[in-house]
């Protein structure tokens, strides 16, 4: 029982830390549920990701449309989908049709990645909060690596031979062409601790997004991570064999 209780407490602390990090980083993303009746229509293409795939969400592509299941992938972005309608874009429980997540996509964005994380307790009754990341080729070109730091830690290190100091949130893409080796550390009380070490190999026209989540254990220095490799919108499919991702 003690082990089970400890696991539950660690899981709760992790959810609270992650929710706090996402809320701080993406404070500019509007998540208010109130919308005016005359909200303008927007057309956006989006993909979704969650550190733990979610199985019970649905959405409609157009107002008044038929509910369709939202399919998450365990180690990659989902297939891209298109939504045309007013904001927010709402996601519902597939069984009850209750709204459990919302994304308000700023006007002018046409390609976005929606990152789902557990909502903080009392967040308008929503089950998930959704961070909106611009996903266009102009924001991140092929042959680059971007890092989304949701770890809550101050991190620095090297990508190949380039030194980096990560801010909280989305950091500028770094050119890596076909491969990157990443090593990141955090400093606590004057002592440096390795927080992440990994590598990625890209196919032609591919790009990578490294998402860093808080450590699983409170006080730990090693972050959790997901490496998302994709083809930007409009890119040709890669030639040769499948991509390789190592850690």
C-alpha positions as a Python dict, from the first residue, in 0.01 Angstrom:
ca = {
    (1, 'X'): (0, 0, 0),
    (2, 'X'): (285, 237, 77),
    (3, 'X'): (430, 188, -272),
    (4, 'X'): (92, 244, -431),
    (5, 'X'): (32, 558, -225),
    (6, 'X'): (377, 690, -316),
    (7, 'X'): (312, 628, -686),
    (8, 'X'): (-17, 815, -668),
    (9, 'X'): (146, 1110, -492),
    (10, 'X'): (426, 1121, -752),
    (11, 'X'): (170, 1110, -1033),
    (12, 'X'): (-27, 1397, -879),
    (13, 'X'): (289, 1606, -831),
    (14, 'X'): (389, 1538, -1191),
    (15, 'X'): (48, 1644, -1326),
    (16, 'X'): (52, 1963, -1119),
    (17, 'X'): (410, 2048, -1227),
    (18, 'X'): (334, 1985, -1594),
    (19, 'X'): (9, 2181, -1584),
    (20, 'X'): (186, 2473, -1416),
    (21, 'X'): (468, 2469, -1671),
    (22, 'X'): (233, 2465, -1968),
    (23, 'X'): (14, 2738, -1819),
    (24, 'X'): (320, 2959, -1761),
    (25, 'X'): (473, 2897, -2101),
    (26, 'X'): (155, 2941, -2303),
    (27, 'X'): (-14, 3217, -2105),
    (28, 'X'): (-73, 3396, -2435),
    (29, 'X'): (-300, 3113, -2557),
    (30, 'X'): (-659, 3209, -2478),
    (31, 'X'): (-852, 2926, -2317),
    (32, 'X'): (-1162, 3112, -2200),
    (33, 'X'): (-1479, 2928, -2291),
    (34, 'X'): (-1694, 3240, -2343),
    (35, 'X'): (-1723, 3342, -2708),
    (36, 'X'): (-1945, 3598, -2880),
    (37, 'X'): (-2224, 3477, -3105),
    (38, 'X'): (-2065, 3656, -3403),
    (39, 'X'): (-1726, 3485, -3371),
    (40, 'X'): (-1557, 3483, -3714),
    (41, 'X'): (-1502, 3163, -3907),
    (42, 'X'): (-1141, 3039, -3930),
    (43, 'X'): (-989, 2761, -4137),
    (44, 'X'): (-693, 2581, -3980),
    (45, 'X'): (-507, 2256, -4031),
    (46, 'X'): (-386, 2091, -3713),
    (47, 'X'): (-217, 1785, -3572),
    (48, 'X'): (-225, 1676, -3208),
    (49, 'X'): (9, 1517, -2958),
    (50, 'X'): (1, 1409, -2595),
    (51, 'X'): (279, 1250, -2391),
    (52, 'X'): (27, 975, -2313),
    (53, 'X'): (-210, 906, -2605),
    (54, 'X'): (-572, 996, -2530),
    (55, 'X'): (-834, 751, -2651),
    (56, 'X'): (-1172, 904, -2572),
    (57, 'X'): (-1183, 1240, -2755),
    (58, 'X'): (-1394, 1347, -3052),
    (59, 'X'): (-1448, 1667, -3255),
    (60, 'X'): (-1638, 1807, -3552),
    (61, 'X'): (-1472, 1949, -3863),
    (62, 'X'): (-1756, 2198, -3925),
    (63, 'X'): (-2031, 2341, -3703),
    (64, 'X'): (-2320, 2098, -3709),
    (65, 'X'): (-2098, 1823, -3845),
    (66, 'X'): (-2074, 1461, -3734),
    (67, 'X'): (-1850, 1375, -3441),
    (68, 'X'): (-1531, 1200, -3542),
    (69, 'X'): (-1269, 1039, -3323),
    (70, 'X'): (-945, 1225, -3252),
    (71, 'X'): (-660, 977, -3302),
    (72, 'X'): (-334, 1028, -3111),
    (73, 'X'): (-7, 852, -3192),
    (74, 'X'): (222, 731, -2909),
    (75, 'X'): (551, 868, -3047),
    (76, 'X'): (451, 1106, -3325),
    (77, 'X'): (215, 1383, -3421),
    (78, 'X'): (-124, 1274, -3546),
    (79, 'X'): (-226, 1296, -3909),
    (80, 'X'): (-324, 1652, -4003),
    (81, 'X'): (-692, 1744, -4000),
    (82, 'X'): (-880, 2056, -4108),
    (83, 'X'): (-1127, 2260, -3905),
    (84, 'X'): (-1348, 2537, -4036),
    (85, 'X'): (-1555, 2729, -3785),
    (86, 'X'): (-1549, 2976, -3496),
    (87, 'X'): (-1308, 2960, -3204),
    (88, 'X'): (-1258, 2789, -2973),
    (89, 'X'): (-1209, 2454, -3139),
    (90, 'X'): (-1373, 2219, -2890),
    (91, 'X'): (-1294, 1856, -2812),
    (92, 'X'): (-1550, 1640, -2636),
    (93, 'X'): (-1573, 1312, -2451),
    (94, 'X'): (-1666, 1062, -2720),
    (95, 'X'): (-1911, 884, -2487),
    (96, 'X'): (-2090, 1179, -2327),
    (97, 'X'): (-2024, 1468, -2571),
    (98, 'X'): (-1917, 1683, -2275),
    (99, 'X'): (-1654, 1945, -2365),
    (100, 'X'): (-1324, 1841, -2207),
    (101, 'X'): (-1068, 2055, -2398),
    (102, 'X'): (-1061, 2374, -2601),
    (103, 'X'): (-809, 2544, -2827),
    (104, 'X'): (-835, 2907, -2931),
    (105, 'X'): (-613, 2945, -3237),
    (106, 'X'): (-504, 3304, -3307),
    (107, 'X'): (-636, 3453, -3629),
    (108, 'X'): (-380, 3431, -3909),
    (109, 'X'): (-242, 3090, -3813),
    (110, 'X'): (-319, 2821, -4070),
    (111, 'X'): (-99, 2530, -3958),
    (112, 'X'): (-75, 2442, -3587),
    (113, 'X'): (29, 2165, -3350),
    (114, 'X'): (-201, 2118, -3050),
    (115, 'X'): (-25, 1983, -2743),
    (116, 'X'): (-260, 1826, -2487),
    (117, 'X'): (-164, 1807, -2119),
    (118, 'X'): (-373, 1734, -1808),
    (119, 'X'): (-554, 2044, -1686),
    (120, 'X'): (-488, 2191, -1346),
    (121, 'X'): (-766, 2123, -1092),
    (122, 'X'): (-1059, 2361, -1127),
    (123, 'X'): (-978, 2479, -1481),
    (124, 'X'): (-1336, 2553, -1591),
    (125, 'X'): (-1419, 2186, -1559),
    (126, 'X'): (-1193, 2097, -1851),
    (127, 'X'): (-998, 1771, -1847),
    (128, 'X'): (-709, 1892, -2066),
    (129, 'X'): (-539, 2218, -2147),
    (130, 'X'): (-421, 2272, -2501),
    (131, 'X'): (-110, 2464, -2605),
    (132, 'X'): (-115, 2603, -2958),
    (133, 'X'): (213, 2598, -3153),
    (134, 'X'): (252, 2751, -3497),
    (135, 'X'): (353, 2462, -3720),
    (136, 'X'): (418, 2625, -4057),
    (137, 'X'): (733, 2581, -4264),
    (138, 'X'): (810, 2950, -4213),
    (139, 'X'): (817, 2888, -3836),
    (140, 'X'): (1029, 2571, -3860),
    (141, 'X'): (1193, 2469, -4186),
    (142, 'X'): (1306, 2119, -4288),
    (143, 'X'): (1649, 2016, -4161),
    (144, 'X'): (1604, 2189, -3825),
    (145, 'X'): (1552, 2090, -3462),
    (146, 'X'): (1334, 2295, -3227),
    (147, 'X'): (1307, 2234, -2852),
    (148, 'X'): (992, 2293, -2648),
    (149, 'X'): (1101, 2321, -2286),
    (150, 'X'): (815, 2238, -2049),
    (151, 'X'): (1048, 2081, -1792),
    (152, 'X'): (1045, 2366, -1544),
    (153, 'X'): (1426, 2350, -1537),
    (154, 'X'): (1685, 2596, -1663),
    (155, 'X'): (1874, 2394, -1923),
    (156, 'X'): (2182, 2452, -2133),
    (157, 'X'): (2408, 2234, -2343),
    (158, 'X'): (2502, 2160, -2701),
    (159, 'X'): (2328, 2053, -3021),
    (160, 'X'): (2607, 1895, -3225),
    (161, 'X'): (2872, 2165, -3167),
    (162, 'X'): (2638, 2459, -3113),
    (163, 'X'): (2592, 2581, -2756),
    (164, 'X'): (2234, 2648, -2647),
    (165, 'X'): (2069, 2799, -2341),
    (166, 'X'): (1703, 2704, -2337),
    (167, 'X'): (1431, 2938, -2224),
    (168, 'X'): (1096, 2809, -2102),
    (169, 'X'): (864, 2734, -2390),
    (170, 'X'): (943, 2705, -2758),
    (171, 'X'): (1303, 2781, -2853),
    (172, 'X'): (1422, 2892, -3200),
    (173, 'X'): (1495, 2611, -3448),
    (174, 'X'): (1859, 2508, -3489),
    (175, 'X'): (1986, 2389, -3831),
    (176, 'X'): (2102, 2027, -3810),
    (177, 'X'): (2061, 1915, -4176),
    (178, 'X'): (2044, 1534, -4135),
    (179, 'X'): (2144, 1447, -3778),
    (180, 'X'): (2178, 1596, -3432),
    (181, 'X'): (2329, 1490, -3102),
    (182, 'X'): (2181, 1674, -2806),
    (183, 'X'): (2318, 1699, -2452),
    (184, 'X'): (2149, 1919, -2192),
    (185, 'X'): (2229, 1990, -1828),
    (186, 'X'): (2086, 2186, -1538),
    (187, 'X'): (2276, 2352, -1255),
    (188, 'X'): (2165, 2326, -893),
    (189, 'X'): (2362, 2489, -611),
    (190, 'X'): (2664, 2527, -834),
    (191, 'X'): (2668, 2165, -946),
    (192, 'X'): (2585, 2056, -1303),
    (193, 'X'): (2358, 1755, -1363),
    (194, 'X'): (2290, 1593, -1699),
    (195, 'X'): (1919, 1622, -1777),
    (196, 'X'): (1895, 1487, -2131),
    (197, 'X'): (2115, 1310, -2386),
    (198, 'X'): (1987, 1185, -2719),
    (199, 'X'): (2015, 1203, -3095),
    (200, 'X'): (1797, 1212, -3404),
    (201, 'X'): (1850, 1135, -3772),
    (202, 'X'): (1635, 1313, -4029),
    (203, 'X'): (1531, 1210, -4377),
    (204, 'X'): (1515, 1453, -4664),
    (205, 'X'): (1268, 1737, -4594),
    (206, 'X'): (1210, 1622, -4235),
    (207, 'X'): (1234, 1832, -3920),
    (208, 'X'): (1226, 1751, -3548),
    (209, 'X'): (1060, 1889, -3237),
    (210, 'X'): (1201, 1777, -2901),
    (211, 'X'): (947, 1820, -2620),
    (212, 'X'): (1091, 1821, -2268),
    (213, 'X'): (855, 1740, -1981),
    (214, 'X'): (917, 1771, -1604),
    (215, 'X'): (1115, 1493, -1431),
    (216, 'X'): (894, 1205, -1320),
    (217, 'X'): (1019, 1222, -963),
    (218, 'X'): (1011, 1542, -759),
    (219, 'X'): (1365, 1676, -720),
    (220, 'X'): (1504, 1461, -1003),
    (221, 'X'): (1718, 1628, -1270),
    (222, 'X'): (1654, 1399, -1570),
    (223, 'X'): (1365, 1529, -1778),
    (224, 'X'): (1110, 1321, -1965),
    (225, 'X'): (1108, 1372, -2341),
    (226, 'X'): (943, 1300, -2673),
    (227, 'X'): (1110, 1349, -3013),
    (228, 'X'): (858, 1429, -3287),
    (229, 'X'): (984, 1400, -3645),
    (230, 'X'): (761, 1507, -3931),
    (231, 'X'): (735, 1642, -4283),
    (232, 'X'): (629, 2010, -4280),
    (233, 'X'): (307, 2097, -4462),
    (234, 'X'): (358, 2083, -4837),
    (235, 'X'): (687, 1890, -4824),
    (236, 'X'): (763, 1598, -5053),
    (237, 'X'): (790, 1254, -4886),
    (238, 'X'): (1145, 1150, -4792),
    (239, 'X'): (1351, 922, -5010),
    (240, 'X'): (1530, 615, -4875),
    (241, 'X'): (1459, 415, -4562),
    (242, 'X'): (1262, 502, -4253),
    (243, 'X'): (1374, 772, -4011),
    (244, 'X'): (1577, 667, -3711),
    (245, 'X'): (1543, 817, -3365),
    (246, 'X'): (1777, 722, -3089),
    (247, 'X'): (1810, 810, -2723),
}
